[in-house]
């Protein structure tokens, strides 16, 4: 699927499934999500610790399923089983992405007044219900959904989840995030995404009051919403991340 929008006197194109953006037929090198994923600090141990946890849980489940005794026909069969086990975190990641897509689709159609059914499977069903209830209490009117944006000065592109008018007043960029646990504070990179979208809208002449990050704990469906209004500071941090992503150290062999 390809989406096209006309802004800044040019053409912005978004192409699925490779998640690529093109500005006037030239590929956009840096997307908002990539900049925030690569340019913001993240403890090196976190991704590996999560992967180890998921694999460990699958290993324990396998032992329980086979009464604490795993038997294999030969060494190749054991190796094949081990290789598959070590992909547990990849399966978990893909399942989370699938659930996230279902939740995004649900809230988009709900905002359009289409009264969609909740996703059939848990935990997506639980998360979608929590997001629906938050939306009813906080959003006065959606203004734009799944909107393509481009910043002509800084040459980045992205797609925001929603621009909406809140019941308390003001137009805000909203972004939905599924998270493993709410015991940690919001990721700076997630806030950076909101700042990048707000700045791109401002470049179009659309002023917003700020950004609301809506996080949903995947297993429990518990929701946390955080409002950010100092977009100038957050955008400065985003630009710093962008410079890091674009920076290539220059050295010479000695």
Number of C-alpha atoms within 10 A of each C-alpha: 6 11 12 14 12 13 16 11 7 11 14 24 21 22 13 10 8 7 10 17 27 17 21 13 11 10 13 19 15 19 20 24 18 16 25 23 18 14 21 19 12 13 7 8 8 10 12 12 11 13 17 15 14 19 20 16 11 17 16 11 13 15 12 12 11 10 9 11 10 11 9 11 7 8 9 10 12 14 12 10 12 12 11 11 17 17 15 20 20 13 13 14 13 12 12 18 13 12 22 20 12 18 24 18 14 24 24 18 14 17 21 13 9 11 11 14 12 18 18 10 10 14 16 25 18 21 25 25 18 17 22 16 10 15 17 13 10 14 18 16 16 18 14 16 19 13 16 23 25 28 19 15 8 11 13 23 27 26 18 22 20 21 24 22 21 16 13 9 11 13 22 25 26 24 21 20 18 21 16 15 14 15 7 8 7 17 12 16 24 19 23 28 27 27 28 29 31 26 22 24 20 13 17 15 9 11 15 20 17 21 25 21 20 18 24 25 19 22 15 15 21 15 18 16 14 12 15 16 14 12 20 13 11 20 20 14 20 25 17 15 21 22 13 14 17 13 9 8 5 5 6 4 3 3
